[in-house]
Amino acid sequence: MKKLKALLTVAFIFLLAACGNSNESSNKAEATNNVATSDTAKRVAFFSAGASNNYLQTGIEHAEKVAEEFGWKLDVYDGKFDPLAQLNQVQNAIAQNKYDGFVVEAVDGNQICKVITEDAVKKGIAVSAINIELCGEQDSAAEGTLTFVGGQGINVYQDILHQIFEDNPDGGKIAVIGGPATGTPYLNMKAALDIEMPKNTNWELIGPFSTDYTANEAFQVAQNVLQSNSDLDVIFSNYSGMTSGVVEAKKAAKRDSVKIYDFGGDKWAFNAVEKGDIQQTVIMLPKEEIQRGLEALRNHWEGQEVPEFYDLTKEEILPGSPYVNLDNIQEFKDKGLPEY
């Protein structure tokens, strides 16, 4: 009888152990299944032109937020405004064979044209371009890519110049300060100048000048321009992050008559419009820009049609115009702008 009880006790212990092992195996299998499910998530690389200013940082932060909402794995590459560095980043990413999609904000849209439209596309990588056109395109997707998201086309810069000339019908001298000379915003700005300046012979162009988009370098450029041109009437600065340096240079030179026009539309620029430090700013939408780029990838993978061009100057968040001045600034504020 004692032997029978002992045998039953041992059997019961084995039964408990078996149940425990079964549960443990089940948990391990569930964990393995979860990992497998996670591994099926889309993997996307975001090649940012840089990460050194508020505009770019806002775009990167929003890209990470949207990718998390979509359940994707996102890797961000900082191009540091260096065309060769970004080219190497793209080439290495393609060679890794782990990405389903790219969002590309090119430092130089021509420099990486071939590697994107041939190497990446041939590997089946879906590509959205934002802010900077690829391969010399104008407001359109490069061959093989899905879409281009932008709001800095030649026509936008022409409209800015039209407004400046309309505000100042007597003409005069205008200095133009831009970002890196290889970037599409600079090239589009220069192309607009080439079109509009010959039509407005009462204006003399000083520049354009290329900078690294920083306030410090813009301050130095503006200071030199102001010192060399005692009769300067207008300065157009192509990014709010450097326009602050232009404003400081004007104040230091005590040149109150010089009018400043801006492109960027950040919080500083809105405040500067209200204070009268600048005449106008043009809104930029870093969140919508990366949002549309990532949505294009998602829509493509879901079998939806993707437009070749998203025009950010016509976004619904805008009050019918991207141009912000003292007369209409409240309309932009009512829309929750600026966003960076």
KEMITI-513646 format. One line per 5 residues: their letters; for each residue y, z, x of C-alpha. Coordinates in nm, 3 decimals. Layout:
<nodes>
A = Y,Z,X | ...
</nodes>
This chain:
<nodes>
MKKLK = 0.000,0.000,0.000 | 0.234,0.092,0.284 | 0.148,-0.237,0.456 | 0.232,-0.428,0.136 | 0.572,-0.257,0.109
ALLTV = 0.645,-0.337,0.471 | 0.555,-0.703,0.419 | 0.774,-0.724,0.109 | 1.066,-0.565,0.297 | 1.035,-0.815,0.581
AFIFL = 1.014,-1.104,0.334 | 1.326,-0.980,0.154 | 1.515,-0.961,0.485 | 1.417,-1.320,0.572 | 1.523,-1.430,0.224
LAACG = 1.866,-1.275,0.271 | 1.900,-1.437,0.612 | 1.803,-1.773,0.468 | 2.064,-1.740,0.196 | 2.323,-1.645,0.453
NSNES = 2.231,-1.944,0.672 | 2.242,-2.170,0.371 | 2.592,-2.054,0.281 | 2.703,-2.082,0.643 | 2.561,-2.434,0.664
SNKAE = 2.734,-2.521,0.339 | 3.066,-2.389,0.470 | 3.026,-2.585,0.792 | 2.946,-2.900,0.598 | 3.251,-2.844,0.380
ATNNV = 3.469,-2.797,0.688 | 3.323,-3.112,0.841 | 3.392,-3.302,0.521 | 3.750,-3.176,0.523 | 3.799,-3.301,0.877
ATSDT = 3.654,-3.637,0.783 | 3.888,-3.657,0.488 | 4.181,-3.569,0.714 | 4.079,-3.836,0.964 | 4.112,-4.103,0.697
AKRVA = 4.486,-4.035,0.666 | 4.711,-4.318,0.780 | 4.845,-4.279,1.130 | 5.199,-4.407,1.185 | 5.422,-4.432,1.491
FFSAG = 5.799,-4.409,1.451 | 5.984,-4.566,1.744 | 6.334,-4.420,1.722 | 6.609,-4.581,1.929 | 6.691,-4.234,2.054
ASNNY = 6.719,-3.870,1.953 | 7.051,-3.771,2.106 | 7.282,-3.769,1.805 | 7.298,-3.635,1.450 | 7.224,-3.970,1.288
LQTGI = 6.901,-4.021,1.482 | 6.794,-3.657,1.452 | 6.844,-3.670,1.075 | 6.627,-3.983,1.057 | 6.350,-3.824,1.263
EHAEK = 6.349,-3.504,1.056 | 6.332,-3.703,0.734 | 6.054,-3.923,0.871 | 5.844,-3.615,0.944 | 5.910,-3.481,0.594
VAEEF = 5.817,-3.807,0.419 | 5.505,-3.857,0.630 | 5.388,-3.509,0.535 | 5.450,-3.586,0.168 | 5.246,-3.906,0.201
GWKLD = 4.965,-3.722,0.380 | 5.006,-3.927,0.697 | 4.994,-3.838,1.063 | 5.323,-3.931,1.229 | 5.404,-3.961,1.598
VYDGK = 5.770,-3.997,1.696 | 5.874,-4.181,2.013 | 6.223,-4.128,2.157 | 6.348,-4.461,2.295 | 6.639,-4.288,2.478
FDPLA = 6.847,-4.605,2.427 | 6.641,-4.760,2.708 | 6.494,-5.103,2.616 | 6.227,-5.096,2.889 | 6.123,-4.740,2.809
QLNQV = 6.078,-4.831,2.443 | 5.887,-5.148,2.532 | 5.642,-4.937,2.733 | 5.608,-4.693,2.445 | 5.520,-4.971,2.203
QNAIA = 5.274,-5.135,2.444 | 5.097,-4.805,2.508 | 5.081,-4.727,2.136 | 4.921,-5.065,2.064 | 4.669,-5.013,2.344
QNKYD = 4.562,-4.678,2.200 | 4.415,-4.851,1.890 | 4.489,-4.552,1.668 | 4.786,-4.659,1.456 | 4.779,-4.821,1.115
GFVVE = 5.154,-4.875,1.099 | 5.477,-4.878,1.297 | 5.834,-4.808,1.191 | 6.053,-4.959,1.461 | 6.417,-4.880,1.528
AVDGN = 6.466,-5.106,1.827 | 6.692,-5.039,2.120 | 6.687,-5.414,2.184 | 6.537,-5.619,1.903 | 6.473,-5.917,2.130
QICKV = 6.315,-5.716,2.411 | 6.028,-5.593,2.194 | 6.007,-5.902,1.972 | 5.693,-6.052,2.125 | 5.497,-5.729,2.160
ITEDA = 5.564,-5.640,1.795 | 5.526,-5.979,1.625 | 5.228,-6.090,1.832 | 5.040,-5.798,1.985 | 5.094,-5.537,1.710
VKKGI = 5.065,-5.775,1.416 | 4.749,-5.940,1.556 | 4.588,-5.598,1.572 | 4.653,-5.548,1.203 | 4.932,-5.295,1.249
AVSAI = 5.177,-5.304,0.958 | 5.537,-5.301,1.081 | 5.868,-5.205,0.920 | 6.191,-5.249,1.116 | 6.493,-5.032,1.043
NIELC = 6.859,-5.034,1.151 | 6.809,-5.299,1.423 | 6.676,-5.646,1.345 | 6.388,-5.784,1.551 | 6.378,-6.124,1.720
GEQDS = 6.736,-6.220,1.642 | 6.685,-6.220,1.266 | 6.981,-6.153,1.038 | 6.914,-5.927,0.740 | 6.550,-6.031,0.727
AAEGT = 6.207,-5.931,0.851 | 6.080,-6.089,1.172 | 5.771,-6.309,1.148 | 5.460,-6.107,1.072 | 5.647,-5.785,0.991
LTFVG = 5.688,-5.642,0.642 | 6.056,-5.571,0.602 | 6.389,-5.492,0.759 | 6.596,-5.198,0.634 | 6.959,-5.214,0.734
GQGIN = 7.323,-5.185,0.648 | 7.500,-5.300,0.964 | 7.486,-5.676,0.927 | 7.755,-5.915,1.044 | 7.892,-5.932,0.689
VYQDI = 7.948,-5.556,0.685 | 8.154,-5.573,1.002 | 8.346,-5.867,0.860 | 8.429,-5.659,0.552 | 8.550,-5.375,0.775
LHQIF = 8.779,-5.613,0.961 | 8.906,-5.762,0.634 | 9.000,-5.412,0.518 | 9.176,-5.332,0.846 | 9.373,-5.656,0.837
EDNPD = 9.460,-5.608,0.470 | 9.583,-5.253,0.536 | 9.799,-5.378,0.822 | 9.934,-5.721,0.716 | 10.187,-5.743,0.999
GGKIA = 9.907,-5.767,1.256 | 9.917,-5.618,1.602 | 9.670,-5.499,1.865 | 9.324,-5.371,1.775 | 9.084,-5.207,2.021
VIGGP = 8.714,-5.204,1.933 | 8.464,-4.953,2.072 | 8.089,-4.990,2.015 | 7.757,-4.853,2.130 | 7.505,-4.996,2.378
ATGTP = 7.568,-5.366,2.441 | 7.202,-5.462,2.384 | 7.187,-5.307,2.039 | 7.211,-5.516,1.725 | 7.500,-5.309,1.581
YLNMK = 7.709,-5.398,1.886 | 7.599,-5.762,1.874 | 7.668,-5.787,1.500 | 8.007,-5.626,1.546 | 8.089,-5.872,1.825
AALDI = 7.971,-6.166,1.613 | 8.200,-6.055,1.329 | 8.492,-6.034,1.573 | 8.413,-6.385,1.697 | 8.431,-6.511,1.339
EMPKN = 8.732,-6.317,1.213 | 8.970,-6.291,1.506 | 9.044,-6.668,1.526 | 9.131,-6.659,1.154 | 9.385,-6.381,1.209
TNWEL = 9.611,-6.506,1.484 | 9.860,-6.224,1.430 | 9.603,-5.986,1.581 | 9.516,-5.938,1.949 | 9.174,-5.797,2.039
IGPFS = 9.133,-5.534,2.312 | 8.765,-5.511,2.401 | 8.509,-5.474,2.260 | 8.394,-5.186,2.478 | 8.035,-5.069,2.508
TDYTA = 7.946,-4.698,2.528 | 7.646,-4.468,2.493 | 7.763,-4.353,2.147 | 7.883,-4.016,2.282 | 8.221,-3.857,2.212
NEAFQ = 8.282,-3.796,2.582 | 8.245,-4.160,2.683 | 8.443,-4.279,2.381 | 8.720,-4.035,2.476 | 8.741,-4.189,2.824
VAQNV = 8.743,-4.545,2.690 | 9.006,-4.467,2.426 | 9.219,-4.280,2.677 | 9.220,-4.579,2.912 | 9.297,-4.819,2.627
LQSNS = 9.587,-4.607,2.502 | 9.733,-4.576,2.850 | 9.708,-4.952,2.910 | 9.844,-5.058,2.569 | 10.162,-4.881,2.465
DLDVI = 10.184,-5.110,2.162 | 9.830,-5.052,2.031 | 9.811,-5.036,1.651 | 9.445,-4.981,1.559 | 9.119,-4.856,1.708
FSNYS = 8.790,-4.932,1.538 | 8.504,-4.706,1.651 | 8.150,-4.800,1.561 | 7.995,-4.452,1.523 | 8.134,-4.124,1.391
GMTSG = 7.970,-3.929,1.673 | 8.198,-4.103,1.920 | 8.498,-4.147,1.689 | 8.566,-3.775,1.729 | 8.632,-3.849,2.098
VVEAK = 8.867,-4.132,2.002 | 9.064,-3.898,1.775 | 9.096,-3.645,2.056 | 9.217,-3.915,2.296 | 9.482,-4.022,2.045
KAAKR = 9.599,-3.662,2.002 | 9.609,-3.602,2.378 | 9.818,-3.917,2.423 | 10.046,-3.817,2.132 | 10.011,-4.160,1.976
DSVKI = 10.043,-4.070,1.609 | 10.115,-4.428,1.503 | 9.771,-4.556,1.610 | 9.534,-4.586,1.313 | 9.161,-4.517,1.357
YDFGG = 8.883,-4.675,1.150 | 8.526,-4.546,1.171 | 8.166,-4.645,1.097 | 7.918,-4.365,1.033 | 8.026,-4.154,0.738
DKWAF = 7.898,-3.817,0.857 | 8.039,-3.474,0.769 | 8.291,-3.489,1.051 | 8.413,-3.831,0.934 | 8.459,-3.714,0.573
NAVEK = 8.663,-3.420,0.698 | 8.864,-3.651,0.924 | 8.947,-3.881,0.632 | 9.072,-3.585,0.428 | 9.280,-3.458,0.719
GDIQQ = 9.426,-3.801,0.785 | 9.278,-3.827,1.136 | 9.105,-4.153,1.041 | 9.193,-4.412,0.777 | 8.844,-4.501,0.663
TVIML = 8.477,-4.450,0.738 | 8.176,-4.655,0.632 | 7.880,-4.460,0.502 | 7.547,-4.465,0.684 | 7.225,-4.342,0.525
PKEEI = 6.970,-4.227,0.785 | 6.745,-4.064,0.525 | 6.730,-4.368,0.297 | 6.681,-4.591,0.600 | 6.362,-4.424,0.723
QRGLE = 6.249,-4.353,0.365 | 6.254,-4.725,0.279 | 6.079,-4.812,0.604 | 5.794,-4.571,0.537 | 5.775,-4.667,0.168
ALRNH = 5.734,-5.030,0.272 | 5.421,-4.936,0.467 | 5.284,-4.735,0.176 | 5.356,-5.008,-0.077 | 5.194,-5.267,0.149
WEGQE = 4.877,-5.058,0.181 | 4.872,-5.011,-0.196 | 4.888,-5.388,-0.247 | 5.246,-5.397,-0.374 | 5.500,-5.661,-0.283
VPEFY = 5.752,-5.559,-0.017 | 6.097,-5.724,0.004 | 6.191,-5.878,0.338 | 6.525,-5.694,0.336 | 6.646,-5.361,0.202
DLTKE = 7.027,-5.364,0.195 | 7.145,-5.005,0.241 | 7.501,-5.097,0.143 | 7.370,-5.146,-0.211 | 7.173,-4.822,-0.241
EILPG = 7.198,-4.652,-0.580 | 7.313,-4.332,-0.412 | 7.643,-4.505,-0.330 | 7.930,-4.517,-0.581 | 7.940,-4.896,-0.571
SPYVN = 8.077,-4.920,-0.217 | 7.994,-4.799,0.136 | 8.365,-4.774,0.231 | 8.509,-4.423,0.218 | 8.883,-4.356,0.212
LDNIQ = 9.112,-4.087,0.077 | 9.133,-4.255,-0.264 | 8.758,-4.261,-0.334 | 8.610,-3.985,-0.116 | 8.545,-3.756,-0.412
EFKDK = 8.319,-4.020,-0.568 | 8.096,-4.001,-0.261 | 8.097,-3.622,-0.267 | 7.994,-3.628,-0.631 | 7.688,-3.828,-0.521
GLPEY = 7.591,-3.557,-0.271 | 7.721,-3.745,0.032 | 7.745,-3.736,0.327 | 7.381,-3.669,0.406 | 7.419,-3.579,0.774
</nodes>
